[in-house]
Amino acid sequence: MQITFEKQTLDNGLDVIVHEDSSCPIVAVNLWYHVGSKNEQPGRTGFAHLFEHLMFEGSAHHDSGYFRPLQEVGGLLNGSTNTDRTNYWEVVPTNAFERVLWMESDRMGFLLPALTQKKFDTQREVVLNERRQNYENRPYGLVPVALMASLYPPMHPYHWVTIGDPEDLRASGLDEVKEFFGTYYHPANASLAIAGDVRIKDAFDQVLRYFGELPAGPIPKLPKLPPEGAAGGGDCRLVLIDRVELPRLYLSWRTPPLFASGDAELDLLAEILTGGKSSRLYQALVHQRRLATDVIAGQNSRELGSNFSIVATAAPGHHLAELEAVITDQLGTLQADGPTEDELIRSCTRLEADFVYNLQTVGGFGGQSDQLNAYNVFTGDPGYITADRQRYASATAERVRTVAKMHLGGTQRVALSVIPDESGPDAALPDSVTVTPR
């Protein structure tokens, strides 16, 4: 399952990774900038996601929309931002490879000369409207805002959501965002992965031609974290009143960072709890007792620290306290006895299938080029997939039990009840405090 590749680093600091695959006449170009919402400051949030939009609005030598020149040659393209990184990807026919490199290099090196106040104002309004659609006017949409603000203290870089605070965006100015771009969007803070129908030497030569003369910027340092314990302790219980039909319970804990000890075991634990209809919580909540209409769990792995969440929607006529009691009981059983060998094998197999699935395409989100970049940015080794898979293959039932007991106890837990606006406060877990995220 190893992806063959060669890696070079240009004099300006740009990491370049090339994987040759001539099975189909297409090329995937995948560019990661090691910047996300964690690199922002309280009071000035949302800049990284805003640049995801601005980067598609044209640069000095192509001061127009970015989609048309690539779509007209049959290409696919997109981008995304999260807490830790921003990425842009294109998949094009082989003969359009040079066009992609030219356009990516131009917006890396020459975006600011084309960034006008009008573009900035327009895209800021687009982002504010996106926030209204995806958070404020969507059922359960403000949950991430409430959870992140409760899991992490105000000065922690994960305290706010990636899209940012609307007041911060409205207060930001063009000069501020230009300074943000100069700090993070340059070759020394970027990783370029190319996969597909290219010759390795030719690909490196073309990248050098288009990116080699771009100046390097300073390599940013990771943000400082508040001291341990700054988030408080104990069981934090919150209630969010929303325009929803059914109450929903969110239980979240802070957990180890991506690739740290315990991270893989928590992925396996999520599969054991809710991975399929034979999983423990699905059987206990949905199938047998019919207390919930659905239940999911997951380890949200991040660079500076992760969070593990269990989410369950109450069936009509049932209370969130019933769901919490069953979840707590099932976690207690796992923390005492651990999973069975059959559960562990089944979970490992499902995660192994995910590895295989992601290798089926050279581009797009999660494809070969995206994986090479992810491993390179977070570990320095584009070929870390072998070690990554080994984390799961070497996990034991006892280790899963220990990690569950260590990280999913009552301390540092956030329990958020989302209840319909017409229901009374008794619909939430007892002793919950009303929260009004913005």
C-alpha positions as semicolon CSV with decimal commas, in nm:
position;residue;x (nm);y (nm);z (nm)
1;M;0,000;0,000;0,000
2;Q;0,304;0,227;-0,002
3;I;0,282;0,522;-0,244
4;T;0,608;0,547;-0,438
5;F;0,740;0,903;-0,456
6;E;1,041;1,129;-0,479
7;K;1,077;1,444;-0,272
8;Q;1,289;1,754;-0,322
9;T;1,299;2,086;-0,140
10;L;1,365;2,396;-0,347
11;D;1,606;2,665;-0,229
12;N;1,310;2,880;-0,126
13;G;1,185;2,607;0,107
14;L;0,901;2,463;-0,105
15;D;0,865;2,087;-0,053
16;V;0,789;1,909;-0,382
17;I;0,666;1,548;-0,389
18;V;0,608;1,356;-0,713
19;H;0,433;1,022;-0,759
20;E;0,433;0,877;-1,111
21;D;0,124;0,682;-1,223
22;S;0,064;0,645;-1,597
23;S;-0,247;0,428;-1,572
24;C;-0,469;0,723;-1,672
25;P;-0,375;1,040;-1,870
26;I;-0,448;1,279;-1,584
27;V;-0,236;1,473;-1,334
28;A;-0,330;1,578;-0,981
29;V;-0,170;1,890;-0,835
30;N;-0,220;1,934;-0,462
31;L;-0,086;2,234;-0,269
32;W;-0,093;2,262;0,110
33;Y;-0,017;2,576;0,308
34;H;0,060;2,503;0,671
35;V;-0,189;2,760;0,796
36;G;-0,537;2,728;0,938
37;S;-0,760;2,895;1,192
38;K;-0,517;2,798;1,470
39;N;-0,274;3,057;1,332
40;E;-0,519;3,342;1,387
41;Q;-0,552;3,565;1,692
42;P;-0,851;3,622;1,921
43;G;-1,039;3,919;1,783
44;R;-0,909;3,857;1,433
45;T;-1,045;3,517;1,335
46;G;-1,158;3,375;1,000
47;F;-0,861;3,500;0,795
48;A;-0,744;3,156;0,675
49;H;-1,089;3,060;0,549
50;L;-1,131;3,404;0,390
51;F;-0,814;3,347;0,189
52;E;-0,950;3,017;0,067
53;H;-1,205;3,235;-0,114
54;L;-0,972;3,518;-0,216
55;M;-0,724;3,278;-0,376
56;F;-0,985;3,191;-0,641
57;E;-1,042;3,556;-0,740
58;G;-0,734;3,612;-0,953
59;S;-0,371;3,717;-0,922
60;A;-0,146;3,971;-1,091
61;H;-0,101;3,786;-1,422
62;H;-0,446;3,628;-1,429
63;D;-0,675;3,885;-1,270
64;S;-0,992;3,687;-1,316
65;G;-1,177;3,384;-1,179
66;Y;-0,965;3,076;-1,123
67;F;-1,217;2,809;-1,219
68;R;-1,284;2,881;-1,586
69;P;-0,930;2,833;-1,731
70;L;-0,910;2,484;-1,576
71;Q;-1,268;2,374;-1,623
72;E;-1,251;2,460;-1,994
73;V;-0,976;2,197;-2,037
74;G;-1,177;1,937;-1,847
75;G;-1,024;1,989;-1,505
76;L;-1,169;1,952;-1,156
77;L;-1,058;2,177;-0,871
78;N;-1,146;2,279;-0,518
79;G;-1,000;2,392;-0,189
80;S;-1,065;2,371;0,184
81;T;-0,951;2,512;0,517
82;N;-0,946;2,361;0,863
83;T;-0,778;2,441;1,192
84;D;-0,433;2,330;1,077
85;R;-0,396;2,370;0,702
86;T;-0,533;2,519;0,380
87;N;-0,524;2,314;0,061
88;Y;-0,597;2,364;-0,308
89;W;-0,615;2,082;-0,559
90;E;-0,664;2,034;-0,932
91;V;-0,705;1,721;-1,145
92;V;-0,649;1,791;-1,515
93;P;-0,561;1,611;-1,837
94;T;-0,188;1,562;-1,872
95;N;-0,154;1,835;-2,135
96;A;-0,290;2,097;-1,892
97;F;-0,031;2,022;-1,621
98;E;0,179;2,328;-1,704
99;R;-0,125;2,555;-1,694
100;V;-0,200;2,445;-1,337
101;L;0,156;2,508;-1,222
102;W;0,156;2,855;-1,378
103;M;-0,171;2,950;-1,209
104;E;-0,075;2,806;-0,869
105;S;0,263;2,980;-0,875
106;D;0,106;3,311;-0,976
107;R;-0,136;3,320;-0,687
108;M;0,137;3,210;-0,446
109;G;0,378;3,479;-0,558
110;F;0,156;3,752;-0,700
111;L;-0,184;3,748;-0,531
112;L;-0,148;4,071;-0,335
113;P;-0,101;4,308;-0,634
114;A;-0,444;4,195;-0,758
115;L;-0,616;4,197;-0,416
116;T;-0,837;4,505;-0,421
117;Q;-1,068;4,648;-0,158
118;K;-1,364;4,551;-0,376
119;K;-1,256;4,184;-0,392
120;F;-1,194;4,182;-0,020
121;D;-1,534;4,333;0,064
122;T;-1,715;4,099;-0,177
123;Q;-1,557;3,780;-0,047
124;R;-1,599;3,886;0,315
125;E;-1,973;3,916;0,249
126;V;-1,968;3,575;0,078
127;V;-1,807;3,424;0,389
128;L;-2,053;3,595;0,623
129;N;-2,339;3,458;0,414
130;E;-2,180;3,112;0,419
131;R;-2,167;3,134;0,797
132;R;-2,534;3,226;0,812
133;Q;-2,623;2,931;0,588
134;N;-2,402;2,668;0,750
135;Y;-2,413;2,774;1,115
136;E;-2,675;3,027;1,213
137;N;-2,967;2,910;0,997
138;R;-2,905;2,535;1,001
139;P;-3,049;2,297;1,261
140;Y;-2,778;2,214;1,518
141;G;-2,550;2,448;1,317
142;L;-2,415;2,645;1,613
143;V;-2,308;2,331;1,799
144;P;-1,941;2,346;1,682
145;V;-1,919;2,707;1,800
146;A;-2,048;2,615;2,145
147;L;-1,838;2,300;2,177
148;M;-1,505;2,452;2,072
149;A;-1,557;2,752;2,298
150;S;-1,625;2,516;2,591
151;L;-1,356;2,256;2,522
152;Y;-1,077;2,511;2,482
153;P;-1,004;2,829;2,683
154;P;-1,026;3,169;2,507
155;M;-0,654;3,199;2,422
156;H;-0,630;2,845;2,283
157;P;-0,597;2,837;1,900
158;Y;-0,886;2,588;1,875
159;H;-1,127;2,804;2,078
160;W;-1,298;2,937;1,764
161;V;-1,433;2,763;1,453
162;T;-1,256;2,787;1,119
163;I;-1,504;3,020;0,954
164;G;-1,434;3,277;1,226
165;D;-1,641;3,517;1,431
166;P;-1,862;3,748;1,220
167;E;-1,769;4,053;1,427
168;D;-1,399;3,977;1,375
169;L;-1,450;3,957;0,998
170;R;-1,647;4,281;0,986
171;A;-1,378;4,459;1,188
172;S;-1,086;4,333;0,976
173;G;-0,915;4,554;0,722
174;L;-0,741;4,492;0,390
175;D;-0,395;4,570;0,528
176;E;-0,442;4,315;0,809
177;V;-0,530;4,032;0,574
178;K;-0,243;4,124;0,340
179;E;-0,006;4,093;0,635
180;F;-0,157;3,752;0,717
181;F;-0,098;3,640;0,359
182;G;0,264;3,753;0,364
183;T;0,327;3,556;0,683
184;Y;0,183;3,220;0,575
185;Y;0,131;3,189;0,198
186;H;0,482;3,149;0,064
187;P;0,706;2,861;-0,051
188;A;0,873;2,793;0,284
189;N;0,533;2,728;0,443
190;A;0,396;2,515;0,158
191;S;0,406;2,159;0,028
192;L;0,331;2,068;-0,334
193;A;0,236;1,709;-0,424
194;I;0,198;1,592;-0,785
195;A;0,057;1,252;-0,876
196;G;-0,036;1,100;-1,209
197;D;0,078;1,082;-1,567
198;V;0,407;1,274;-1,537
199;R;0,772;1,183;-1,558
200;I;0,937;1,254;-1,225
201;K;1,230;1,454;-1,363
202;D;1,005;1,656;-1,593
203;A;0,773;1,737;-1,305
204;F;1,057;1,863;-1,085
205;D;1,194;2,071;-1,375
206;Q;0,855;2,231;-1,435
207;V;0,802;2,308;-1,068
208;L;1,146;2,468;-1,048
209;R;1,063;2,678;-1,353
210;Y;0,742;2,818;-1,209
211;F;0,810;2,824;-0,834
212;G;1,188;2,841;-0,805
213;E;1,218;3,221;-0,820
214;L;0,944;3,295;-0,569
215;P;1,096;3,440;-0,251
216;A;1,087;3,240;0,071
217;G;0,922;3,385;0,375
218;P;0,995;3,314;0,741
219;I;0,886;2,972;0,864
220;P;0,604;3,039;1,112
221;K;0,620;2,888;1,459
222;L;0,335;2,682;1,597
223;P;0,107;2,884;1,826
224;K;0,172;2,866;2,198
225;L;-0,081;2,671;2,400
226;P;-0,227;2,792;2,731
227;P;-0,102;2,605;3,039
228;E;-0,266;2,272;3,121
229;G;-0,578;2,317;3,327
230;A;-0,665;2,655;3,176
231;A;-0,985;2,508;3,033
232;G;-1,105;2,411;3,378
233;G;-1,206;2,064;3,490
234;G;-1,502;1,856;3,584
235;D;-1,819;1,789;3,391
236;C;-1,934;2,093;3,193
237;R;-2,306;2,072;3,110
238;L;-2,457;2,313;2,859
239;V;-2,792;2,353;2,686
240;L;-2,850;2,516;2,348
241;I;-3,208;2,603;2,249
242;D;-3,249;2,568;1,873
243;R;-3,511;2,538;1,601
244;V;-3,489;2,160;1,584
245;E;-3,744;1,880;1,590
246;L;-3,563;1,631;1,814
247;P;-3,328;1,680;2,111
248;R;-2,969;1,579;2,049
249;L;-2,686;1,505;2,293
250;Y;-2,321;1,587;2,228
251;L;-2,053;1,445;2,460
252;S;-1,697;1,565;2,392
253;W;-1,355;1,518;2,552
254;R;-1,013;1,666;2,474
255;T;-0,781;1,391;2,351
256;P;-0,421;1,343;2,222
257;P;-0,304;1,516;1,902
258;L;-0,285;1,362;1,556
259;F;-0,036;1,070;1,545
260;A;0,029;1,096;1,921
261;S;-0,001;0,799;2,154
262;G;-0,368;0,709;2,195
263;D;-0,490;0,881;1,878
264;A;-0,520;0,557;1,676
265;E;-0,680;0,368;1,965
266;L;-0,950;0,635;1,987
267;D;-1,023;0,592;1,616
268;L;-1,070;0,222;1,685
269;L;-1,286;0,297;1,987
270;A;-1,515;0,513;1,774
271;E;-1,560;0,220;1,535
272;I;-1,633;-0,017;1,823
273;L;-1,894;0,222;1,962
274;T;-2,079;0,329;1,646
275;G;-1,917;0,172;1,338
276;G;-2,209;-0,011;1,179
277;K;-2,527;-0,171;1,304
278;S;-2,347;-0,431;1,512
279;S;-2,161;-0,167;1,714
280;R;-2,219;-0,128;2,085
281;L;-2,399;0,204;2,097
282;Y;-2,609;0,139;1,787
283;Q;-2,729;-0,186;1,937
284;A;-2,790;-0,038;2,283
285;L;-2,951;0,293;2,178
286;V;-3,110;0,240;1,838
287;H;-3,176;-0,128;1,776
288;Q;-3,259;-0,279;2,113
289;R;-3,408;-0,002;2,327
290;R;-3,502;0,243;2,051
291;L;-3,402;0,539;2,265
292;A;-3,227;0,716;1,977
293;T;-3,279;0,759;1,605
294;D;-2,904;0,767;1,537
295;V;-2,567;0,770;1,710
296;I;-2,216;0,844;1,585
297;A;-1,873;0,877;1,745
298;G;-1,541;1,002;1,616
299;Q;-1,191;1,113;1,702
300;N;-1,139;1,457;1,545
301;S;-0,760;1,441;1,513
302;R;-0,576;1,773;1,500
303;E;-0,218;1,892;1,507
304;L;-0,213;2,052;1,853
305;G;-0,479;1,843;2,024
306;S;-0,784;1,641;1,931
307;N;-1,135;1,590;2,061
308;F;-1,347;1,277;2,082
309;S;-1,723;1,314;2,046
310;I;-2,032;1,096;2,076
311;V;-2,351;1,235;1,924
312;A;-2,698;1,082;1,967
313;T;-3,043;1,208;1,868
314;A;-3,327;1,117;2,103
315;A;-3,621;0,925;1,961
316;P;-3,964;1,085;2,014
317;G;-4,079;1,041;2,371
318;H;-3,733;0,984;2,518
319;H;-3,512;1,209;2,729
320;L;-3,147;1,295;2,673
321;A;-3,070;1,172;3,025
322;E;-3,169;0,822;2,910
323;L;-2,918;0,843;2,625
324;E;-2,645;0,971;2,855
325;A;-2,703;0,685;3,100
326;V;-2,666;0,420;2,829
327;I;-2,357;0,586;2,678
328;T;-2,195;0,619;3,021
329;D;-2,271;0,256;3,096
330;Q;-2,123;0,135;2,767
331;L;-1,810;0,347;2,813
332;G;-1,774;0,214;3,166
333;T;-1,791;-0,144;3,041
334;L;-1,524;-0,076;2,780
335;Q;-1,305;0,102;3,035
336;A;-1,335;-0,196;3,270
337;D;-1,317;-0,490;3,030
338;G;-1,196;-0,350;2,697
339;P;-1,328;-0,457;2,357
340;T;-1,346;-0,816;2,242
341;E;-1,091;-0,947;1,993
342;D;-1,366;-0,973;1,732
343;E;-1,457;-0,607;1,782
344;L;-1,095;-0,503;1,751
345;I;-1,040;-0,706;1,434
346;R;-1,359;-0,571;1,277
347;S;-1,264;-0,212;1,358
348;C;-0,911;-0,254;1,223
349;T;-1,052;-0,403;0,903
350;R;-1,290;-0,112;0,849
351;L;-1,010;0,141;0,896
352;E;-0,779;-0,060;0,669
353;A;-1,052;-0,044;0,404
354;D;-1,047;0,335;0,434
355;F;-0,674;0,335;0,355
356;V;-0,739;0,128;0,043
357;Y;-1,033;0,344;-0,066
358;N;-0,828;0,666;-0,046
359;L;-0,558;0,518;-0,270
360;Q;-0,799;0,458;-0,558
361;T;-0,759;0,811;-0,697
362;V;-0,455;1,031;-0,754
363;G;-0,629;1,357;-0,669
364;G;-0,909;1,528;-0,483
365;F;-0,976;1,527;-0,111
366;G;-0,808;1,223;0,048
367;G;-0,648;1,094;-0,274
368;Q;-0,284;0,994;-0,315
369;S;-0,154;1,348;-0,366
370;D;-0,355;1,473;-0,067
371;Q;-0,220;1,193;0,154
372;L;0,139;1,260;0,050
373;N;0,094;1,624;0,146
374;A;-0,079;1,545;0,476
375;Y;0,197;1,314;0,591
376;N;0,466;1,554;0,472
377;V;0,319;1,858;0,649
378;F;0,245;1,687;0,980
379;T;0,533;1,436;1,003
380;G;0,793;1,551;0,750
381;D;0,771;1,212;0,575
382;P;0,537;1,179;0,271
383;G;0,566;0,801;0,302
384;Y;0,437;0,788;0,660
385;I;0,141;0,577;0,546
386;T;0,323;0,257;0,646
387;A;0,380;0,380;1,001
388;D;0,027;0,519;1,010
389;R;-0,127;0,182;0,924
390;Q;0,098;0,012;1,179
391;R;-0,054;0,224;1,455
392;Y;-0,382;0,039;1,403
393;A;-0,235;-0,303;1,326
394;S;-0,038;-0,302;1,653
395;A;-0,325;-0,184;1,873
396;T;-0,442;-0,429;2,139
397;A;-0,768;-0,465;2,326
398;E;-0,590;-0,378;2,649
399;R;-0,442;-0,065;2,496
400;V;-0,785;0,049;2,371
401;R;-0,925;-0,010;2,720
402;T;-0,645;0,191;2,882
403;V;-0,683;0,483;2,642
404;A;-1,062;0,490;2,692
405;K;-1,017;0,499;3,069
406;M;-0,744;0,762;3,049
407;H;-0,916;1,011;2,819
408;L;-1,293;0,954;2,834
409;G;-1,358;0,988;3,202
410;G;-1,579;1,244;3,373
411;T;-1,312;1,513;3,389
412;Q;-1,287;1,768;3,109
413;R;-1,609;1,637;2,954
414;V;-1,844;1,878;2,778
415;A;-2,206;1,759;2,761
416;L;-2,417;1,975;2,530
417;S;-2,793;1,926;2,510
418;V;-2,959;2,074;2,202
419;I;-3,331;2,101;2,262
420;P;-3,628;2,232;2,058
421;D;-3,720;2,593;2,132
422;E;-4,073;2,497;2,237
423;S;-3,954;2,249;2,501
424;G;-3,875;2,345;2,857
425;P;-3,533;2,337;3,030
426;D;-3,615;1,994;3,172
427;A;-3,553;1,849;2,824
428;A;-3,178;1,902;2,876
429;L;-2,946;1,708;3,105
430;P;-2,988;1,813;3,470
431;D;-2,784;2,114;3,588
432;S;-2,714;2,236;3,233
433;V;-2,627;2,603;3,179
434;T;-2,781;2,785;2,883
435;V;-2,530;2,886;2,619
436;T;-2,587;3,135;2,335
437;P;-2,304;3,096;2,083
438;R;-2,253;3,363;1,820
